[in-house]
Amino acid sequence: MSDYHLLIGGTLVPGDTTMPVLNPATEEVLAQCPRASKEQLDQAVAAAKAAFPTWAATPIEERRRLIGKMADMIEANSGELARILTSEQGKPLADATGEVLGMAAFFRYLASLELPMRVIESSGDRQVEAYRRPLGVVGAIIPWNYPLLILGFKLPPALLAGNTLVVKPAPTTPLSTLKFAELVKDVLPTGVLNVVTDANDLGDAMTRHPDIRKISFTGSTVTGQKVMASAAQTLKRITLELGGNDAGIVLDDVDPKKVAPGIFEGAFQNSGQVCLAIKRLYVHESVYDDICNELVAIAKNTVVDDGSKQGTKLGPLQNKMQYEKVKTFLDDAHKNGKVIAGGAAMDRPGYFIEPTIVRDIKEGSRLVDEEQFGPVLPVIKYSNPDDVIRRANGTSYGLGASVWSSDPKRAHDIATQIDAGTVWINKHLDMAPHIPFGGAKQSGIGTEFAEEGLAEFTQLQIINGPGATA
């Protein structure tokens, strides 16, 4: 691996110290990564603040062109970025390549959006116009499950709106973000984009920083609560995309063989390390055994290995902390349910856990009540549609859900009763940059993607003047 640097004020610089980044498939040190100090964070914010007036005054067409040029750079270097991503995150190379190209697609679509002035009233008495103005310096805090794709959710709308940016990737997956910054550093004016890394010790300084006007954070609900409390000191704007305990509801009219592959993919993609993954699967008693059997067959034929090896379907968990946490969910599964596939960590180096299916388990167990964020799926039996809606909604989370049925209208009727930001019918994890995305309850605040997400990076300004005859 090549050397890596922070990007501060348009210059690649070393960190004040370094930290190791591990390959989760081998537990070996992949690279020494720069680690920024509080002083370097302050320098990055100062550079972004200094760049803001000129960038905000840059015509939106030019901002759009430069974001598109970054997308070109991403696509031209997709192979290298994907290899780095697999080595630090663990996902199969094909999935990493899809993430990199997905990042570029988000750049292109979100950069195509407009921020038009809107006339609210034009009369003899008033001329009222609504404008969307940039906020200033935005801080983007990125998680370790999709480090490049989620950067693609935040960077394009922030910069298109005229803000400048300080990005902080997760300490266990910083390398692909640093490589991206190196590739695009000469595309943007000095200071518009800055990237700093930490060992989970700069988040509070970032969220409290008086010169950062907005924090866009993706991560756990517990950390999101800390971000919100810290940002309150300066009344920052915040967008929080947080955890989920997403329910899948399988109705009694499904063809188990037909729906099981989609359910499995919705639960186990990225080894279950997806905020929107199916975390609880409720299955009607009439098809319960058949669904369990189909999921077991898929799990037992799923190749779990180093993501760099051809044919790998699921890689390791990304870091040791999450690996140890998921092992406690396995203990709970054996205690409170019946494990019918997997059920153990794999006896090899790396953070590998077998894809695990658990039946005959109920609410009250940790595996059902909490977010496991790993390749362990509880399958819960139900008999009454009204009861399953109540149980699906009986959580503090509300990120996503899905309903599976051979009757789309029947599924739609249930979907409208689920308290979640996104509910899919006969699919799961179908996301696109033109479709707004956000959570209900403790799964988040605010919206990402589409025009609604772009607006969150702006300040609404109303100009209220005299009308034509005033």
Buried (B, 14 or more C-beta within 10 A) or exposed (E): BEEBBBBBBBEBBBBEEBBEBBBBBBEEEBBBBBBBBEEBBBBBBBBBBBBBEEBBEBEBEEBBEBBBBBBBBBBEBBEBBBBBBBBBBBBBBBBBBBBBBBBBBBBBBBBBBEBEEEEEEEEEEBBBBBBBBBBBBBBBBBBBBBBBBBBBBBBBBBBBBBBBBBBBBBBBBBBBBBBBBBBBBEBBBBBBBBBBBBEEEBBEBBBBBEBBBBBBBBBBBEBBEBBBEBBEEEEBBBBBBBBBBBBBBBBBBBEBEEBBEBBBBBBBBBBBBBBBBBBBBBBBEEBBEBBBBBBBBBBEEBEBBBBBEEEBBBBBBBBEEBBEBBBEBBEBBBEBBBBBBBBEBBEEBBBBBBBBBBBBBEEEBBBBBBBBBBBBBBBBBBEEBEEBBEBBBEBEBBBBBBBBBBEEEBBEEBBEBBBBBBBBBBEBBBBEBEEBBBBBBBBBBBBBBBBBBBBBBBBEEEEEEEEEEE
